[in-house]
Amino acid sequence: LHKKRIMKSLNESKYVILRGLFHKLEIKKILKNVKKKFKHKNDKIRPKGKYDLIKSNYQRFMFGSTGGINETNPRYFRVFYNPLWSKDIYGGRKMFLKLNRIQNYFYNLEESYGEQKIKKPTRHGLFVASRFQHYPSGGGFLAPHIDHGAIRASKKLKLNLHYNLLLVMTEKGKDYKTGGGFVVNKNKVIKVDDYTKVGDVVIYSAKTVHGVLDIDPEIFPDLNSNKGRYVALTTLFKW
């Protein structure tokens, strides 16, 4: 990976697609496991003060507006938290470890940074919040936003945490018909999912306006359905 070249492209285009780092069949096998194990009855909302739930295998449905009036961030999607120290119920451990190490390369951190479960897992008090995100057919979306929290944490900790990496697990036109991830560059909306394939890694900056356009909005919502758009992430969260 040519870091300088990639960062130059990222600054110009606001996103970069890395291809050939993950095998398509490996990702499809993991996605099959996620879909097979999914049950709507396991969907939970996170009660106030229960942040630690994300440090265990935990299925959360994210909806409504968050961040208050000034940093409102409407969304409608599902998260399957699967920490690196929890039971590997989806068979995705190897994939998450690799994605995290690619991410740490761009953050200029040691290879296995954030992977262990101890009281203070890193010198900055961060851990890998490895997870799958499911934007359901029937209107799954994430409103245009920038990641204020990541930008603040990056500045405070003097780390490059404002670079986001996500692993593509589905393909537009096959797994879902309309909508998908986007970034905004020079007031132009770029539909990133129009160019990605299963196994691609997308890099973009938290400082760039980004989100997810409605997934198959012509379909009536069905919370029991496992259809839609899926991505995997290894974002660093505060312990």
C-alpha positions as CSV (number, residue, x, y, z in Angstrom):
1,L,0.0,0.0,0.0
2,H,1.5,3.4,-1.1
3,K,0.3,5.5,1.8
4,K,1.4,8.9,0.4
5,R,-0.2,8.2,-3.0
6,I,-3.4,7.1,-1.4
7,M,-3.6,10.1,0.9
8,K,-3.0,12.4,-2.1
9,S,-5.9,10.8,-3.9
10,L,-8.0,11.0,-0.7
11,N,-7.4,14.7,-0.4
12,E,-8.4,15.3,-4.0
13,S,-11.4,12.9,-4.4
14,K,-12.5,12.7,-0.8
15,Y,-12.6,8.9,-1.0
16,V,-10.4,6.0,-2.2
17,I,-11.3,2.4,-3.0
18,L,-8.7,-0.2,-2.2
19,R,-9.2,-3.5,-4.2
20,G,-7.6,-6.9,-3.9
21,L,-7.0,-7.0,-0.1
22,F,-9.9,-9.3,0.7
23,H,-11.2,-12.4,-1.1
24,K,-14.8,-12.0,-2.3
25,L,-15.7,-15.6,-1.4
26,E,-14.4,-15.1,2.2
27,I,-16.5,-12.0,2.6
28,K,-19.6,-13.7,1.1
29,K,-19.2,-16.6,3.5
30,I,-19.1,-14.3,6.5
31,L,-22.1,-12.3,5.3
32,K,-24.0,-15.6,4.9
33,N,-23.3,-16.3,8.6
34,V,-24.5,-12.9,9.6
35,K,-27.7,-13.2,7.7
36,K,-28.3,-16.8,8.9
37,K,-27.9,-15.9,12.6
38,F,-29.9,-12.7,12.4
39,K,-33.2,-12.6,14.3
40,H,-35.3,-9.4,14.6
41,K,-36.2,-10.4,18.2
42,N,-32.5,-9.8,19.1
43,D,-32.7,-6.1,18.0
44,K,-32.1,-3.9,21.0
45,I,-31.8,-0.1,21.6
46,R,-29.1,1.0,23.9
47,P,-30.4,2.4,27.2
48,K,-28.8,5.5,28.6
49,G,-25.6,4.7,30.5
50,K,-25.2,1.3,28.9
51,Y,-22.3,2.1,26.6
52,D,-20.4,-1.1,27.7
53,L,-22.9,-3.2,25.8
54,I,-20.9,-2.6,22.6
55,K,-18.0,-4.4,24.2
56,S,-19.8,-7.7,23.8
57,N,-21.7,-9.5,21.1
58,Y,-24.7,-7.2,20.8
59,Q,-27.3,-6.5,18.1
60,R,-28.5,-2.9,18.1
61,F,-31.0,-1.0,15.9
62,M,-30.1,2.6,15.3
63,F,-33.0,5.0,14.4
64,G,-34.1,8.5,15.0
65,S,-32.0,11.6,15.4
66,T,-28.8,11.7,17.5
67,G,-26.4,14.4,18.5
68,G,-28.8,17.1,19.6
69,I,-30.0,20.1,17.6
70,N,-26.6,21.3,16.5
71,E,-25.1,18.0,15.4
72,T,-28.2,16.1,14.5
73,N,-27.6,12.8,12.6
74,P,-30.7,10.9,11.5
75,R,-30.3,7.3,10.7
76,Y,-32.0,3.9,10.2
77,F,-29.8,0.9,10.3
78,R,-28.8,-2.2,12.3
79,V,-25.4,-2.9,14.0
80,F,-24.0,-6.3,14.9
81,Y,-21.2,-5.6,17.4
82,N,-18.7,-8.4,17.5
83,P,-15.6,-7.5,19.6
84,L,-12.3,-9.2,18.9
85,W,-12.3,-10.8,22.4
86,S,-15.9,-12.1,22.2
87,K,-17.1,-15.4,20.7
88,D,-16.5,-15.4,17.0
89,I,-20.2,-16.2,16.2
90,Y,-20.0,-15.0,12.6
91,G,-16.6,-16.4,11.6
92,G,-15.3,-12.9,10.9
93,R,-12.4,-12.7,13.4
94,K,-9.6,-13.1,10.8
95,M,-11.3,-10.5,8.6
96,F,-11.7,-7.9,11.4
97,L,-8.1,-8.4,12.5
98,K,-6.8,-7.7,9.0
99,L,-9.1,-4.7,8.5
100,N,-7.9,-3.2,11.8
101,R,-4.3,-3.7,10.9
102,I,-4.8,-2.0,7.5
103,Q,-6.5,0.9,9.4
104,N,-3.7,1.1,12.0
105,Y,-1.2,1.4,9.1
106,F,-3.0,4.6,8.0
107,Y,-3.2,5.8,11.6
108,N,0.5,5.3,12.0
109,L,-0.1,3.0,15.0
110,E,1.3,-0.3,15.9
111,E,-0.2,-3.2,14.0
112,S,-2.3,-4.7,16.7
113,Y,-3.4,-1.5,18.4
114,G,-6.8,-1.7,20.1
115,E,-7.3,-5.4,19.8
116,Q,-7.0,-6.5,23.4
117,K,-9.5,-6.4,26.2
118,I,-7.9,-5.0,29.3
119,K,-8.8,-2.2,31.6
120,K,-7.0,0.4,29.5
121,P,-6.5,-1.5,26.1
122,T,-4.2,1.2,24.7
123,R,-2.2,4.2,26.0
124,H,-5.1,6.4,24.7
125,G,-7.9,4.3,26.2
126,L,-9.3,3.1,22.9
127,F,-10.5,-0.2,21.6
128,V,-11.6,-1.7,18.3
129,A,-15.4,-1.6,18.0
130,S,-15.5,-4.3,15.3
131,R,-19.0,-4.6,13.8
132,F,-21.2,-5.2,10.8
133,Q,-23.7,-2.6,9.8
134,H,-26.9,-3.5,7.9
135,Y,-28.9,-0.8,6.0
136,P,-32.1,-2.7,5.4
137,S,-34.0,-2.7,2.1
138,G,-37.1,-0.6,2.7
139,G,-35.3,2.7,3.5
140,G,-32.1,2.0,5.5
141,F,-30.1,5.3,5.5
142,L,-27.6,7.6,7.2
143,A,-28.2,11.3,6.7
144,P,-25.3,13.5,5.3
145,H,-22.9,14.4,8.1
146,I,-19.3,14.8,9.3
147,D,-18.0,12.8,12.2
148,H,-17.6,15.5,14.9
149,G,-16.7,13.0,17.6
150,A,-13.9,11.5,15.6
151,I,-12.5,14.9,14.7
152,R,-12.5,16.0,18.3
153,A,-10.9,12.8,19.5
154,S,-8.3,12.9,16.8
155,K,-7.3,16.4,17.8
156,K,-7.3,15.7,21.5
157,L,-5.3,12.5,21.2
158,K,-3.1,13.8,18.4
159,L,-3.9,10.8,16.2
160,N,-5.2,10.5,12.7
161,L,-8.6,9.0,13.8
162,H,-10.5,11.1,11.3
163,Y,-9.8,8.6,8.5
164,N,-12.6,6.0,8.3
165,L,-12.2,2.6,6.6
166,L,-15.1,0.3,5.8
167,L,-15.1,-3.1,4.1
168,V,-17.8,-3.6,1.4
169,M,-19.8,-6.8,1.9
170,T,-22.6,-6.3,-0.7
171,E,-22.9,-5.0,-4.2
172,K,-25.4,-2.5,-5.6
173,G,-27.5,-4.0,-8.4
174,K,-27.3,-7.4,-6.9
175,D,-28.0,-7.2,-3.1
176,Y,-30.0,-4.0,-3.3
177,K,-31.2,-1.9,-6.2
178,T,-31.1,1.7,-5.2
179,G,-29.3,4.0,-2.7
180,G,-26.0,3.4,-1.1
181,G,-22.9,5.1,0.4
182,F,-21.9,8.6,-0.8
183,V,-19.5,11.4,-0.2
184,V,-19.8,15.1,-1.1
185,N,-16.9,16.7,-3.0
186,K,-17.1,20.4,-4.2
187,N,-20.9,20.3,-3.7
188,K,-21.2,17.2,-5.9
189,V,-22.7,14.0,-4.5
190,I,-20.6,11.0,-5.5
191,K,-22.4,7.7,-5.2
192,V,-19.4,5.6,-4.0
193,D,-21.4,2.3,-4.1
194,D,-21.8,2.7,-7.8
195,Y,-18.1,1.8,-8.1
196,T,-17.5,-0.7,-5.3
197,K,-17.5,-4.5,-5.3
198,V,-17.6,-7.1,-2.5
199,G,-14.2,-7.1,-0.7
200,D,-13.3,-3.5,-1.5
201,V,-12.1,-1.2,1.3
202,V,-13.3,2.4,1.2
203,I,-11.3,5.1,2.9
204,Y,-12.8,8.6,3.5
205,S,-12.3,11.4,6.0
206,A,-14.6,12.1,8.9
207,K,-14.2,15.8,7.8
208,T,-15.9,14.9,4.5
209,V,-19.7,15.1,4.3
210,H,-20.8,11.5,3.8
211,G,-23.8,9.1,4.5
212,V,-26.0,6.5,3.0
213,L,-28.8,7.2,0.5
214,D,-32.1,5.3,1.1
215,I,-31.7,1.6,0.4
216,D,-34.5,0.3,-1.8
217,P,-37.1,2.9,-0.5
218,E,-39.7,1.5,-2.9
219,I,-40.0,-1.6,-0.7
220,F,-42.1,-1.4,2.5
221,P,-40.0,-1.7,5.6
222,D,-39.8,-5.2,7.1
223,L,-37.7,-5.5,10.3
224,N,-37.6,-9.3,10.0
225,S,-35.8,-9.1,6.6
226,N,-32.1,-9.5,6.3
227,K,-31.9,-8.0,2.8
228,G,-30.1,-4.7,2.1
229,R,-26.6,-3.2,2.3
230,Y,-23.9,-4.5,4.6
231,V,-20.4,-3.2,5.5
232,A,-17.8,-4.1,8.2
233,L,-15.9,-1.6,10.3
234,T,-13.2,-1.6,13.0
235,T,-13.5,2.0,14.2
236,L,-11.6,2.9,17.4
237,F,-14.0,3.8,20.2
238,K,-13.3,5.2,23.7
239,W,-12.9,2.5,26.3
